[in-house]
Amino acid sequence: MNTRDVAELRRATIRLSVQFTALTVLLLVLMGALLYSIVAASTTESTNKALKDATRIDSPRDAPLGVFVSFLDDDRAISSQAMPQGLPDTSAMARVAATGVEERESLSTGDRTYLVLTTFDKDRVVQAAVDTHESREALSRVVWATAVAVAVAAVLAVASSAWMARRAMLPLAESLALQRRFVADASHELRTPLTLLSTRAQLLRRKLSGTETDLSREAVSTEVSHLVEDSKLLTGILDDLLISADPRETTAQTAVDLVAIAATAVESALPHASQSNIRLHLEDFAGSVTVLGSPVALQRIVTSLISNALDHARTTVGVTIETRGSDARIVVSDDGPGFVPGTEKRAFERFASARSGSTAPDTTRHYGLGLALAAEVAAQHHGTIVIESTQPGGGAAIAVILPLARNR
């Protein structure tokens, strides 16, 4: 995957991680709120029960621990021992004695808060008070435990969701990257044969529509045969791209004559070169140079290099087939501006540019996908591709080096 694909994968992973973490935190908060409400309701119910039970005792001395009871007897309050400051609430007891309606209130004294119930029981006014400190402490512990659980769960959710999201998204990202790569490769690789096919068709139409044309049936048949061959080459390139796009597919390796491949590529590019007023020639080579590989893929390399050379040449493009030791070499050279020194390593990267920043359109060479695709095809054939000339203004030469068939 390229930098763009990696960045998109990272953004998708972050989005999924954030969504999963937010959902986890939301669920834990809802569970914490439910737990808090259950504990609060249970505490309230327990406190109310303690108050009701306390109002039914016979003597303040019988009050349980943490509960304080007072009786109003002959306008005199009888209370539990160690009654907290502020209790009993005699005013509340007087009101209940006068109205007969029980009262419930929360009374704070010092650092303590008491829930106070004043009511009638057995024809007497009884007031019971319960310290709510322990209840509040219990609720506080529930809140803190929930907060810690949410925080820990959020950290774990971030880590686990990022790992799971990346694992889940990686196949999709790789599939999308493969799709984009195929579209880019197909757009680039089909552009050259389509251009050659269109150029040959335009030249044939020009000849047929000319007033002084004297094309014989055989000449027209020959031109149409060239169109058919170019169409077959186009179909072969598309099939080869489809096979290359699927990592499960393998291309059959056959004996391929590089001299014949180069001759076909030069023949197809001649109309394009003629329209650009560029001399395109293939250096003579006695015999054949055989390598093992895919004819269509090797045809793609030569066609792509010739097309690039024609785009940048001033007057001449040359194609040479030669052998050196155990290797076969395809060298495509032109008399164009050449490569900018220092761009040799980056020239074979996808979408790399050898431009130096000059605004002149023809002062530097530029390759976006051509050399990268040629390098990939060469690597598939256990070969390499190198730039042999990098001097600006001195032309460019690119060599594809493949092992000869007898050495494979």
C-alpha angles and dihedrals in degrees: 000000000000127000093272093053092047091051092050091048090051092049092048091048091051092049093051092045092051092047093047092046092048090050091048092049092047092052092048092048090051090049090048091050090049091049091048092051091049093049092045092050091047091049092048092048091049092049093049091049091050090051094048092048091048092055090058099056119108100225135024087234089068093060113123122242113290093018122101122199132192130185126202107221120172090340089306122113118225110196143182119267119268091024109186119249111274094030137142100041097220093181091059090047090051092051093050090048090053099042104026090223116125119235132209121196144158114237125191121201123169108326094331133088122205131196106221127199119189117187147139119270125168092350093305135099112249126187122193125186127191125195107236094193095102091046091052090047090053091050090046090053090051091052094048093045090050092048092050091046091050092048094048091044091049092054092047091044092053093051097042095041092049090052094044094043092052091049090048095045098041096078090046092047092048090049091050091046090050090050092050091046092052092049091049093045093046092048091052100039095045094047094072099048090043090052091049091047092049092047093051091048092049092050091049092049090049091052093047093048095045117111094223097043118131102180115164124218089255092052092050090047090052092051092047089049088055089052091051091049091050089050091051089050089052091052091047092051091051091050091048091050091051091051092047091050092059111068090200092063124082128199117235112247115226136165108275127190107220092198091060091044091052092046091053092048092049092047091052093048097047095091090051091048091048092053090051092047091240124141109231117188140166117222112237117255123185112229129351135304110214127198132165117250148080114319092209094048092049089046087055091055095051094041092049094049092048091048092051091047091051090051091058106027122108100203112335142045121182132193120200130186116196143149129231117185108307095346136086118216132205110193122187114187136176138181095237129122093289130215125312108250112257096033096094096101096045096042092084095051119103113267090359117151129213092196117128096207097263115146093220107105097218104036096092138031122246129196121178107170106343099085093037092055092044090052091051092051091047090051090051087057092049091253140112139226124218139179110238099181124043105157112122110238092015099088130251133263125189121190128199111202118200131171114253116250095248090058096053 
